[in-house]
Amino acid sequence: MNSGAYLKRLLGEKEQIIFITRQHWSILARNIILETILILMILVAAIVLTVIFQLAAVIIWPVGFLLMIIPIITMTLDITRWSNYQFIVTNRRVIQISGIFNKNVIDSNLEKVNDLKLTQSYLGRLFDYGDVEILTASELGVNMFKQIAQPIKFKTALINAKEQLEHEGSPHGDEIQQADIPSLIADLDQLRRQGIITEQEFITKKNELLARM
């Protein structure tokens, strides 16, 4: 199962993906470069040994090809592991997914996110990568996302999603206030009758309350 299909299975009802990023490509490039250098070194060694020991070429080349398989396999694993390592912001939570066959999923509800810390070096600002530390009220306490790509966009998306979630939670409180408006108007009318507020003050306050309904 690919990472996209697996992510869709994790989403709850009405949960929407807002932003997805991975570790910066430089991490993958560094590993690939090292593995490519190792492959070239094995190839050069096989050529040199063949020139020196011409009669042993039948043995040298098969051994060289077998040795080259190792960095090729590790390179394939690095690419697959990088593509399956994701950091996702939804309208409800932050999700971290890793693993190729065995999946490891860590998520934090946006409601429990207390603070965010972004750390970028000079190279990080230049190539758009950095560390994002998420402080939460959960048992995990701190989630550290190391060297992720587009960290500023990730942080902005998380902040906006949290604010939107908090805003969506406010209508319930507004409904309670709306339900109290008739009783508030009645209280104001009682104050008007008692002469505590004037007729004009009553009308002004009444119109303000009616406008909220």
C-alpha positions in Angstrom: 0.0 0.0 0.0 1.4 3.4 -1.0 1.8 6.2 1.5 -1.1 8.2 0.1 -3.6 5.4 0.5 -2.4 4.6 4.0 -2.8 8.3 5.0 -6.4 8.4 3.7 -7.2 5.4 6.0 -5.9 7.3 9.0 -8.2 10.3 8.4 -11.4 10.6 10.5 -14.8 11.7 9.3 -14.7 15.3 7.9 -10.9 15.4 8.6 -9.1 17.2 5.8 -5.4 17.4 4.9 -4.1 21.0 4.9 -0.4 20.5 4.4 2.1 17.7 3.8 5.8 17.8 3.9 8.8 15.5 4.2 12.4 15.7 5.4 14.4 17.9 3.2 15.7 16.4 0.0 19.3 17.2 1.0 19.2 14.3 3.6 18.3 11.9 0.9 20.8 13.4 -1.5 23.6 13.0 1.1 22.9 9.3 1.5 22.7 8.7 -2.3 26.0 10.5 -2.9 27.8 8.4 -0.3 26.3 5.2 -1.8 27.2 6.3 -5.3 30.8 7.0 -4.2 30.9 3.5 -2.7 29.7 2.0 -5.9 32.3 3.8 -7.9 35.0 2.8 -5.5 34.1 -0.8 -5.9 34.0 -0.5 -9.6 37.4 1.2 -9.7 38.9 -1.4 -7.4 37.6 -4.1 -9.6 39.2 -2.5 -12.7 42.5 -2.0 -11.0 42.6 -5.6 -9.6 41.7 -6.9 -13.1 44.6 -5.0 -14.7 47.0 -6.2 -12.0 45.7 -9.8 -11.8 44.4 -10.5 -15.3 44.0 -14.1 -14.7 41.8 -13.5 -11.7 39.2 -11.4 -13.7 36.8 -14.3 -13.6 36.7 -14.0 -9.8 37.1 -10.3 -9.4 34.2 -9.1 -11.4 31.5 -11.4 -9.9 32.7 -10.4 -6.4 32.7 -6.7 -7.4 29.1 -7.0 -8.7 28.0 -8.7 -5.5 29.6 -5.9 -3.4 27.9 -3.2 -5.5 24.5 -4.8 -4.8 24.8 -3.8 -1.1 24.9 0.0 -1.7 22.3 -0.3 -4.4 20.0 -2.0 -1.9 20.7 0.6 0.8 20.1 3.4 -1.8 16.7 1.9 -2.7 15.8 1.6 1.0 16.8 5.2 1.7 14.6 6.5 -1.2 11.6 4.4 -0.1 12.1 5.3 3.6 12.3 9.0 2.7 9.2 9.0 0.5 7.2 7.2 3.3 8.4 9.7 6.1 5.7 12.3 6.1 4.6 15.2 8.3 0.9 16.2 7.9 -1.3 19.0 9.2 -5.0 18.3 9.1 -7.9 20.4 10.3 -7.8 18.4 13.6 -4.3 17.2 14.3 -0.6 16.9 13.4 0.5 13.5 12.1 3.9 12.0 11.7 4.2 8.8 9.7 7.3 6.7 9.2 8.2 3.2 8.2 8.0 1.2 5.0 6.3 -2.1 5.9 5.8 -1.5 9.6 4.2 1.9 10.0 4.8 4.2 13.0 2.2 6.9 13.4 2.5 9.7 16.0 -0.3 12.4 16.1 -1.1 15.3 18.3 -4.5 16.9 18.5 -4.4 20.6 17.6 -6.3 21.4 20.8 -3.4 20.1 22.8 -0.7 22.1 20.9 0.5 24.7 23.3 3.5 26.2 21.5 5.7 25.9 18.4 9.4 26.4 18.0 11.1 26.8 14.7 14.9 26.5 14.4 16.7 27.3 11.1 20.4 27.7 10.4 21.7 29.9 7.6 21.8 27.0 5.2 18.3 26.1 6.4 16.9 29.5 5.5 18.8 29.3 2.2 17.5 25.9 1.2 14.2 26.0 3.1 14.5 23.4 5.8 14.6 23.4 9.6 13.5 21.8 12.8 10.0 22.3 14.2 9.4 21.5 17.9 5.8 21.1 18.9 5.0 21.4 22.6 1.8 19.7 23.6 -0.3 18.9 26.6 -0.2 15.1 25.8 1.9 12.5 27.4 4.5 12.8 24.7 5.1 16.5 25.7 7.4 17.4 22.8 7.3 16.3 19.2 10.5 17.2 17.3 10.4 17.2 13.5 14.0 17.2 12.3 15.1 18.9 9.1 11.8 19.1 7.4 11.2 20.8 4.1 9.2 24.1 4.0 9.2 24.5 7.9 7.7 28.0 7.8 4.7 26.9 5.6 4.3 23.9 7.9 4.2 26.1 11.0 1.9 28.6 9.4 -0.5 25.8 8.3 -0.5 24.4 11.8 -1.2 27.8 13.4 -4.0 28.6 11.0 -5.6 25.1 11.5 -5.5 25.5 15.2 -7.1 29.0 15.1 -9.8 27.7 12.7 -10.5 24.8 15.0 -10.9 27.2 18.0 -13.1 29.4 15.9 -15.3 26.5 14.9 -15.7 25.7 18.6 -17.1 29.2 19.4 -20.5 29.0 17.7 -21.8 26.7 20.5 -21.0 29.4 23.0 -22.8 31.9 20.8 -25.9 29.7 20.7 -25.9 29.8 24.5 -25.7 33.5 24.5 -28.5 33.8 21.9 -30.7 31.6 24.0 -30.2 34.0 26.9 -31.0 37.1 24.9 -34.8 37.1 25.6 -34.1 36.8 29.4 -31.5 39.6 29.2 -34.0 41.9 27.4 -36.6 41.1 30.1 -34.0 42.0 32.8 -33.3 45.2 31.0 -37.0 46.0 30.8 -37.3 45.4 34.6 -34.4 47.8 35.1 -36.2 50.4 32.9 -39.4 50.0 34.9 -37.4 50.5 38.1 -35.9 53.7 36.7 -32.4 52.4 36.9 -31.9 52.9 33.1 -33.6 55.3 30.8 -35.9 54.5 28.0 -33.2 55.4 25.5 -30.7 53.2 27.2 -33.1 50.3 27.2 -33.9 50.7 23.5 -30.2 50.9 22.6 -29.2 47.8 24.6 -32.3 45.9 23.3 -31.3 46.6 19.7 -27.7 45.5 20.4 -29.0 42.2 21.8 -31.5 41.6 19.0 -28.7 42.2 16.5 -26.8 39.2 17.9 -29.7 36.8 17.3 
